């Protein structure tokens, strides 16, 4: 595909000056909001983003509401809004439902993996830290590459799409748009860290959902559409000119669409990689409170369902109903496939039915969807570069202050790099479809080996290193081989066809499971989960390997003190896990009976149990943590906390199985038959989809305010007192 086709600019819907003003103004506004929020957090909520623990995992203190909002925002990509409408325009109403079902099960799976990580690796900062502890340096490097490429391709594809859309509706050069999109995000992400992205994610989510509901209802109730009944009648009346090859009777109003189901399956694989292989989703899990991970993630999984389903259905079908009428911006010229592929279905429809104010609102929605993705990617990549690369291989004794500085530099560096990649993809001719089809082949091979790292003690180091590499080449060979066999040649057009991409994604996803099992039979061994508890001890040892002086340790790093302070502050709610400790050889026992008790306790640790009142000894970091016997390492959580986590783990897997059965089988498959929606069925279908949007708003915009009401009230009181003091008013006034 040529650059001319990529940079589609048909009708100017908003002046360039307005486009520049919105991009720059919104970026500055968000940065200002975050700077104020950070100041309030430091002054009144005892939350300091000037520490690596706060910057990377928000002190592991985020509640259900904010967790759900942040996960929802990170997963509300531009695809689910703009391109859901475009794909519905192409293939009919089957696409928005398949899109919705391709979003929720990954988040449900991440809830289960997240709570398991809390049980087995309570002090992890990134998923890659877990990999290094279990598989060593080579495995660590392999998964760093997998994670970074997944993040880079995901984030670059969003910036690429956004810049082309901005060019399409305003004429602003896509290079300028590509540079400006991440610019404001860099400022507030580098300053505020993960908690800043949680706060901005909430703002993104709230504004975007209000706009989504506004667009859906405004378009549906416009006199040119005439409500649900009018929309149905107009789609039926224009059926002949809107014939869709591959659909049952060429109808837009059927679930039996070959192209839609193939595309939906590819989407599921790609989205699974974007979640499991994205460090950002693991970090949000690590950042959440003990009891917030599963309900927060699953609430987001349910809420996200309504976005592509309702918005895509209404706008995609409305565009089909009016695209050959005088009110459509491109009329009397045909609405070309290049314009559709560029995502111009939604802005053209908004312009036709809402007008100029609708286009400004669309621009704001575009900004929200783009920056929420970019900020999440920046934190993820900066954590990888600072914690997994810099601290492990460049400066193992890096202080907390130095680590934070590297994280800030990594945010800026990633922004520059991702901008360059986006421009290269644009000039290289890669479009959104090709990137979407290649990404599962690149990222899926690491999913099963990463999940088995936490779920199966039998996966060997060699299996974890080789299986994703072999899986990638397997998927790549299937993808290219199928394209050659079906179409006789390998190029951009044949490799972005549905079947080769689907077969390649299946190969990339499933083959690593086979490779892992087979390779693990060679020199098998069982991993002891207690090894993961060395992560915190290793961190302490790297900071200060020789001295026991608390004064010296506090000068090198404040990590330990931060965790103790956090535990004390949150004790009444959900305390952070205490440090893991080991029982040293210096512990004096008064009798053989006492030694027997310790041995009994260690035996229970091997099966995952802990005694609530186990004997503890002070940590003496004179010896490397790797030399500490496993029997002397104690899990930091109490038995009561572990029981709660295991309960949530069972709930998470039950919900995951339920949501897969409903969204993969029970709901869509019975409708995949020779059936065209009747008017009453279509009205009920779309009504439920729109109602789901309102549920989403309550779940991730209203509920977080209730969940965080105490912190909000505390911060508000602090600001109010400070303001009164500033204006010279007495406290009694």
N, C-alpha and C positions, 0 to 999 in steps of 0.2 A: 504494500500500500504506500502510495507516495505521500510526500509531505503536504502537497496540495489537498489531498483527501483528508489528512489528519487535521490540518488547520482549517476547518470548515467555518467560514464566516459568510453567512447568507444575509440575514437581516439584523441591523443594529437595533437592539432592544433597549439598551441603556448607554448613554454617552460615556466615552472613555474617561472623562474627568470624574464622573460619578463612580465608575469602577475603581479608579485609583483612590478616590476619597474613601470609599467603603473599605477597601482592603487595608489601607494604611490606618484609617480611623479606628476600625474595629480592633486591629492589632494593638494599637496604642491604648485603647480603652481597656482591653483585657489585661494588658500589662499593668496598668494603673490599679485595676481592681485587685490583682494578685498582690501587688506591693502593699496595698492597704491591708489585705487579709493577713499577710505574713506578719505585719507589724502588730496587728491585733492578737494573732496567735502567740507571738513572743511575749507580749505585754500582759495578756490576761488569761491565756490558756496553757501557759508553760510548754509551748511547742516551738522548738527552735529548729528551723530548717538549716541551720549552720552546722549540722552534724550529719555524718554519712548515714547513720541509722534512720534519721528523720528523712533525709533526702531520698534514700532508696526504698525504704519500706514503711515510711510514715509512723515509725515507732510501734508498728503492729497494733494500732489502736483504733482502726477505722470501723465504724459500726455497720449494721445491716443496710440502712438506707443509703448511706454514701457509697458503700461498696456496690450496691445494685446500680446506682446512678453512674458510677465511674465505669463499671463493666459495660453497661448499656451504651454509654457515650463512646467508649473505645470501639464498640462493635457496630455503632450506627454510622457505617461508612457511607460515602457519597453514592455507592452502588445501590443501597437499599432505598434511596429516594429517587434520584435522577434516573438511574439506569433500570430500576424496577419498572418505571413508566415506559421507558424505551423498549424494554424486552416484552412488556405486555402489548405494546403497539405492534411488535413484530410477530409474536406467537399467540397472543390471546390471554385470557384470564387464568390459564393454567400456570403461567410463569410466576405471578405474584405469590400464589400459594406455595409452589415449589421453592421459591426464594425464601419464604418465611420458614418453611420446614428445614431449609438448609442453614438456618442461623441459630436455632435454639439448642439442638442436641449437643453441639460442641461446648457450649457454655455449661450445660449440665454435666458433661464429662469432666470439664475443668474443675467443677465443684468437688467431684469425687477425688480427683487427683490432688487438688489443693488441700483438702482436709487430711488426706493420707500423708502429704508432705509435712503437715503440721505435727502429725503423730511421730513420724520417723525422722524428720529433719527440722526440728522446731526453730532453729536459728539460721536457716538458709536465707540468703538475700536474693539469689537468682537460681534458676533451674540448672544452670551450668555449674554452679558450685557443687550441686549434688552429683553431677556427672564426674567431676574431677575427684571427689572424695572416693567414688566407687571404682572408677576405671583409669585414673591416673592422667598423665599429661596428654598422651596421644588421643585418648577418648575425649578429653576436654577440648582439644583443638578441633577435632572433627565436628563436635556439636557447636562449638563457637562459630565455625564456618556455616553450618546449617542454620543456626539462629540468625546470624547476621544477614545471610542471603535472603532468608524469609522476610526479615524486617525491611531490608533495602528494597526488595521487589514489591512488597506490599505498600510501603510508604511512597515509593517512587511512582507506582501506578496511580495512586490517589492524587498526587501532585500533578502528574501528567494529565490525568483526566480533568482535574479542576482547572488547570491552565488552559486547556483546549476549550473547555466550556466558557470560561471567562472571555477568551478570545472570540468565541462564537457569538456571544450575546452583546459584547461591548466593543470589539475591535481592538482591545488592548493586546499588545503583542504577547505571545505566550511565554517568551523569555522573561519579560517583566513580571508577568503573573507568577511564573515559576519561582522567581526570586522573592517576591513579596509574600507569597502564601506562608512559607515557614518563618519569615522574619520576626513577626510579633510573637510567634510561639517560642522562638529561641529565648526571647527576653524573659518571659514569665516562667518558662521551664527551668532555665539555668539558675534563676534566682530562687524559685520556690520548691523545686524538686517534686517528688511524687505527690505530696500532700497538695501542692499547688495544682497539679493536674487533676486531682480529685475534685478540688473546688471549681476549677474551670470546666471540668467535665460536667459538673452539676449545672453550671450556667449554660453550657452548650446544650445539654439535654433538655432543659426547661424551655429555652428559646426555640430550639428546633422542633420540639413536640407541639408547642403553641402554633408555630408556622405550618407544620404538617396538618394539624387539624383545621387550620384556617384555609389552606389550599384545598383540602378534600371537600369541606362543606361549601366553600364559596363556588367551586367549579360545579359541584353536583347540583346546587340550587340555582345556578344561573339560568336565565330564561332560555338561552340557546340549548341547554341540556334538558331542563325540565324535571329534575329529580331522578330517582331510581327508575321509575317507570318510563320517563322520557328518554333516559340514557339507553335503556334496553330497546325501546322502540326504534331509536335512531341507529343503533348497531345492527338490528335486524333489517331495517330498511336499506342500509348500505352494504348488506352482506355480499352482494355480487361484486362490487368494486373493492371490497376488503377481503377477498378470498385468500386463505392462508394454506399453501401447499403443506401436506403432512398432517393437517388437522382433520378430524372427522367432518366430512362434508365442507371442508375449508372454513369452518366457523371459528369466530373469535370466542364464542360462548360455550366451549367444550373443554373438558379436562383431557380428552384423548388427543394429545399433541405429541408426536414423536420427537420433534426438535426440542420442545419444552422439557420433556422428561430426561432426554440426554443432557441437555444443558443443566438441568437441575441436579443431576447426579454429579456432574463435573464440579458444579458449585459446592456441593457437599464436601467433596474431597479437598478442594482448595481452601474452603473455610475452616475445615478441621485442622489443616496445617497452619493457617493463620492464627489459630487460637493456641493449640498445644505447643507449637514451635515458636511462639512469641513470648519472650521473657516478660513482657508487660502484663500479661494475664496471670503469670505466676507471681509477679511482684504484688499485684493487687490482692492475690490470695494471701501472700505472706503478710501484707499490710493490714489485713482485716483481723478483727478480734476472733478469739477462739470459736465463739458461737455465731459469728456473722458470716463465715465463709460460705457455707452451704445455702442458707436462706437468701443471702445477698446475691450469689451467682444464679440461683434458680429463679429468683424473682426477676432478674434481668433477662434470663432465658425465656420466660413467659412473656415479658413485656415487649421484647424485640419482635415478637411474632407479628404484631399488628402493623408494623411500619410498612414493609414492602407490600403486604397483603392489601391493606386498605388504600394506601396512596397509589400504588402501582395499578390496581384495578380501576380506580376511578379516573385517573389522569390518562392512562394508556387507552382505555376504551373511549373516553371523551375526545381524545385526539383523533381517533379513527372516525368518530362521528362528525367532526367538523373540519378535518384537514382539507376537504375539497369545497369549503364554503368561503365566501368573501371575508369573514371575520378572521380567518387564519392568516398569520403574518406572511407566509410564503405564497399565498394565493395571488394571481392565478398560476404561478409557476408550480410545478409538482414538488411535493415534499420528498426529497431524494433519500435514498438509502444511506448516503454519506452523512446527511444531516441527522438521520435517525441514529446511526452508529456513533455520532459525536455527542449524543445525549441531548439533542435539542428538542425532543418531544415535550418535555415538561416546561421549559421556559417559553416555547411557542404557545403552548396551550394556556399557560398562565397569562401571557401577554394578551391572548385573544379574549379570555373570559374575565380577567380581573383588571388588566390594564397596567399602567406604569407603576402604580404602588405595589402591584403584585410582583413585578420584576425586581424592584428594590428588595422586597421581602424574600424573593427567591435567591438573590445575591447574598443576603444575610444567612439564609439556610445553607447555601453552598459553603460559606465561610465557616459556619459551625461544624458541618460535617467534615470538612477538610482539616481544620485545626485540631479537632478532637483526636483524629487519627495521627496526625503528625506529632502532637505532644506526647501521646502514649508511646510512639515509636522512639522519640528522642530519649525519654527516660530509660526505656528498655536498652537501647544501644549504648547509652552513656554508662549504664550499670555494667554491661558486658565489658566495655573497654576499660573502665576504671577498676572494677572489682575483679573480673575474671582474667583480664589481660595485664593491666598495670600492676596490680597488687600481687598477682601470682608469678609473673615472669620478669617484671622490671624492677619493682621496689617492694619486696615482701614485707619490709618493716615500715611501710608508709603509715604515717600518723593519720588520724581521722581528718585533720585539717587538710593535709596534703591530698588525701583521697577525695575529699569534697571538691578541692580545686581541680583535680583531674576530671571529675565528673562534669563540672561546669565547662571545661575546655572540650570534653567529649561531646557535649550537647551542641556546641558551636561547630565543632568539626563535622559532626554527623549532618548538621543542617547544610553545610557547604557541600559535603559529598553527595547528599541525596538530591540537592539541586542540580548538581552536575549529571548525576545518573538520569534524572528526569529529562534533562535537555538531550542527553545522548539517546535515550529511548525515543524521544520525539523525532529527532533528526534521523535516527536509524530506521524509522518506519514501523516500529512496534506499536500496535494499537491495543486498546483495552481488552479486546477479545483474545488476542494472541497471548498477552501477558497472563490473563486469567486462566488460559489453558496450559501454559507452561509452568506456572507457579506450583500446581499440585505435584507435577513430576519432579520438580526441584526440592520441594519442602516436605512432601509426604513420607519419604523414606525414614526420617528420624522419629516419626510419631510413635510407632509401636516400640522400638528400642528405648525411647525415653520413658514411655509408660511402664515398660517392664522393669526399668531401673528402680521404680518404687514398688512394683507389684509382684515381681518374681525374683526370688533370691538365687535362682539357678542360672540367670543370664551371665555368661562369663565376659571378661574384659575383651577378649578377642571377638566375641559375637557382637558386642555393643559397638566396636570400632568398625568391623567389616560389614555388618548387615545393612546399615544405611548407605554405605558407599555402593555395595552391590545392588541394593534396591534402586538407587538412582539410575545406575547404568541399565538395569533391567527395564525400568519404566521408560527411559530415553529410547532404548532399542525398540520397545514395543510401539511407542509413539511414532517414531520415524519409519519403522518397518511397516506399520499399518497404513500410514499416509502413502508410502511408496506402493504398497500392494493395491490399495483402493483407487488411487488417483494417478499412479504411474510416475509421479515426480515428488520431490520434497522441496517445498518453498513456503513462504508465509501463508499463502492461501490454503494449501493442503494441510499444513500443520495446525491451522486454527479451525479445521473442520471438526465436527462433534465427535464422531466415532474414534478416530485416532487419539484424540485427547482423552476420551473416556477410558479407552483400553490402557493407555499409558499411565493414567492416574491410578487405575486399579493395580497395575503392575508395581508402581512405585510404593503404593500403600501396603499391599498384602505380602509382597515377596520378602520384605525384611523380617516378617514374623517367621516365615519358613527358614530363612537363612539363620536367624538367631537361634532357633531350636536346634537346627542341624549342627551349627558350629559349637553350640554349648555342650553337645555330646562329646566333643573332643576335649579331653582334660576337664571334666565337669567339676564344679565346686559349689558350695552353698555360701552365699554372702551373709554375714552376721549384721543385722540391722543396727546393732549398737555402734558399729563403725561410724555411722552418720553423726553420732553425738560428739565425735572428735572435732567437728567443724568449729564449734565455739572455743574449744580448748586450743585448737591450732591457731585460731585468730589471736587469742591471748598470748600464745607462745611467740608468734611472729612479732607482736608488739614489743614484748620484753622477755627474751629468752633466758636472761641471767639473773635479774634482780627480783627480789621479793618486796622491795620497798614500795609501799603504796604511794608515796609521794612521787617517786620516779615514774611509776605506772600512770599516775594521773597526768604527768607532764607529757607522756608519750601519746596517750589516747584517753578520751573520755567515754569510750564505748561502754565499759562496765558500769560506770556511775550513771550513765543515761538509763541503762536497763534497770538498775536498782531504783532510780527515781521514778521511772515509769511504772514499775511494779507497785511502788508505794502509792502513787497517784491514782492508779486504776484498780486498787485492791478491792474496792467495794463493788466494782462492776465486773470487768473481765481482766484479771491481772495478766501481765505479760509473763511468759515463762521465766522462772529463775535460771540462773546459770547452771549448766550441767557441771557436776563435780566428780572427781574420782577419789576413791578411798586409797590414801597413800600407805606406804609401808610403815610410816611413822605413827600410824594410829595405834594407840595402846589398848589392848583388850585385857580384861581382868580375868577371863576364864576361857576355857575351851568352848563353853556353852555360847559365849558371845561370838566366837569365831564361827561356830555352826550357824548362828543367826545370819551373819553376813553372807556365808556361802549359800544359805537358803534364799536369801534376797537376790543374789546374783543369778541363781538358777531361774528364778521367776522373771528376771530381766530378759533372759534369753527367749522367753515366750511372749514378751511384750508387756508383762505385768510389772508394776512397781509398788513398793510399799510406801505408804504415806509418811511413815515416821522412820525412814531408814537412817542409819548413822551416817553422818557427813564429816568430811575433813576439809580443812582449808586446802586450796589448790597451791601446789608448789611447782612453778613452771621451770624448774631447773633442767628437767629432762624433756626431750621432745614428746609431744602428745602421742606420736605414733608408737612410742615405746611403752605407753601405759597399758597394762593388761585390761582386756575388755571387762573382766569381772570386777574391775575397780571403777568402772564408769557408770554413773547413775543418771537415769533419765531426769530431765529438769521438771517435768510435769508430775503433779500428784496423781494418785490412782483415780481420784474423783474426776479430775480434768480429762484423763485418758479415757475414762468410761464415757464421758460426754462426747469426746471426739469420735470414739468408735461408734456411738449411736448416730452421730451425724454422718459418718462414713457409710453406714448401712442405708440411711435415708437417701443419701446422695446417689448411691447405685440403684436403689429402687426407683427413684425419680428418673434417672437416666434411662433405665429400661422402659419405664412407662412412656416417656416422651418419644423414644425411638419407635416403639410399637404404634403409638397414636399417629405421629407425624409421617412415618414411613409407610405404614400399612393400613391401619384402621380408617384413617381419614381419606387420603388421596386415592388409594388403589381401587376401592369400589367404584369410584367415579371415572376410572380410566376404562371407559366403554363407549359404545355407540350412543352417546347421549348429548343433546344440546340443552343447555339450561333453559327452563321455562321462566316466564316473567316472575311468578311468585318465588320460585327457588332462587333466581338471581337477586331479587330484592332482599330476601332473607340472608343470603350469602354476603352481600355487600353491607347490609346493616350490621351484621356481626363483626365484619372487618373494621367498620368505622367505630363501633362501640369498643373494640379492642384498643384503638388508639387512645380513647379516654381512660381505659384501664391502665395503659402504659403511663399516661401522664400522672395518674394517682400513685402508681407504684414507684416511679423513679424521679418524680418532681415534687409531689406533695408529701409522701411518706418520709423522705429524708429530712424534711423540715421538722416533722414530729419526732423522728428518731434522734435528731441532734438538738432538740429543743433546749436541753440544759446547757450545752455548750454555747448555743446561740444567745440564750439569755445571759449567760455569764459574760460573754464577749460584749453584748449590748450594754450591760450595766457598766462594764469597764470603760467603754467608749463614752457613755453618757457622763460618768463621773469626771473623766478627763476633759470633756467638752465644757462641763460646768466650771471646772477649775480654771480652764483656759480663759473663759469669758468673765472670770472674776466673781462667779456666783458662789454663795456659801452653800455648804452641803444641806443646810436646813431650808433653803429657799425653794 
